[in-house]
Amino acid sequence: MTKAALFAAKQTKACPECGAELVIRSGQHGPFLGCSHYPQCDYIRPLRPQGDGHVVKVLEGQLCLACHSTLVLRQGRFGMFIGCSNYPECEHIAPTAVADTTAFTCPECRSGKLVQRTSRFGKSFYACDRYPACKYALNNQPVAGECEYCHFPLLMAKNTARNVKRFCADKRCGRLVAINDNDD
């Protein structure tokens, strides 16, 4: 449905608070129904019958850690998530995926492991699992090796136009490191 067709459709419903006509308005998150006597009456209602966080699937056998109710898979504004079926009384949210741990120890704190994470924009990055105590992060895949210039104990692989090249993972150095044939 186009935007013009959506706003051309006449709504004949009455506002439950003041009795005035409800009209379709456009907001930050899309169209909604609002009272035509707007600043005097601030009644609004979503156009879609299913609001944010509607249940997609009930996860039988998985219990909420907070209230021991059944967990459900929900579709929210930012995508799929696992939450408690007893919402809004219980606001527990379970993680949807476990972080992939790499074999590399964090070169900054030397006690944590680097784990693969996903940013809010969907890009993968590698960060220390001791966050927020250690804030080391890489935007590229870590590779075993030592920088020949600064002797940093970790390298990173970057995809270039020609092939994959290795660089020092230290942000202060960042130099291209020569690849020895016997390393692979």
C-alpha positions, -999 to 999 in steps of 0.1 A, spaced: 0 0 0 15 34 -10 17 63 14 -8 83 -6 -34 54 -6 -28 49 32 -36 86 40 -65 87 15 -83 60 33 -109 76 55 -112 64 91 -146 68 107 -137 55 142 -143 77 172 -118 85 199 -126 66 231 -115 95 253 -132 125 237 -154 112 209 -137 131 181 -128 115 148 -95 94 147 -72 103 118 -41 86 104 -10 105 113 27 99 104 53 95 132 89 86 137 81 48 136 55 50 108 18 57 106 -6 55 135 -42 65 145 -45 97 165 -72 120 178 -82 149 154 -84 172 185 -47 167 191 -33 189 216 -64 189 237 -67 150 235 -35 130 231 -51 96 224 -30 74 199 -33 38 187 -11 17 165 -24 8 130 -10 -27 132 -29 -51 155 3 -68 165 25 -44 185 62 -47 193 74 -80 208 46 -103 195 52 -140 201 65 -160 172 70 -194 189 67 -209 223 100 -226 234 88 -257 252 111 -270 279 131 -238 283 123 -219 315 129 -183 325 157 -179 351 139 -151 369 103 -165 373 105 -201 359 78 -194 332 82 -207 297 105 -187 273 91 -175 240 107 -163 207 95 -128 200 97 -104 170 106 -69 182 115 -36 167 152 -46 164 147 -82 153 141 -116 170 148 -121 207 140 -146 234 120 -134 263 98 -145 292 62 -154 284 52 -136 316 60 -102 302 54 -74 314 55 -88 350 89 -104 342 112 -86 318 139 -113 315 156 -116 281 178 -146 273 207 -143 249 199 -156 214 234 -167 205 265 -176 225 297 -157 215 322 -177 195 355 -179 215 387 -179 195 419 -195 206 436 -162 211 443 -146 245 437 -109 247 471 -92 240 462 -62 262 451 -78 295 466 -112 288 439 -130 309 408 -128 287 400 -145 254 390 -128 222 354 -136 212 336 -128 180 307 -104 185 282 -86 162 277 -49 163 243 -32 162 249 -27 124 254 -65 118 292 -64 114 315 -89 131 343 -78 153 365 -95 179 367 -82 215 380 -93 249 355 -114 269 365 -94 301 347 -63 288 342 -37 305 374 -43 325 394 -47 292 382 -28 261 405 -43 235 387 -48 202 396 -57 166 375 -50 134 393 -77 115 400 -114 121 429 -121 145 458 -142 132 486 -159 151 519 -142 147 542 -115 160 548 -80 146 583 -78 133 584 -40 141 569 -36 176 568 -73 186 530 -72 194 519 -108 199 489 -107 175 483 -100 139 450 -93 119 440 -104 84 426 -77 61 410 -84 28 424 -61 2 417 -58 -35 444 -83 -45 444 -108 -16 445 -111 22 472 -93 39 484 -94 76 488 -63 97 499 -56 132 469 -57 156 483 -29 178 465 3 169 497 23 176 517 3 150 493 -12 124 521 -19 99 519 -45 71 537 -77 81 555 -99 56 540 -134 54 566 -162 55 559 -192 33 565 -216 62 539 -199 84 509 -213 65 
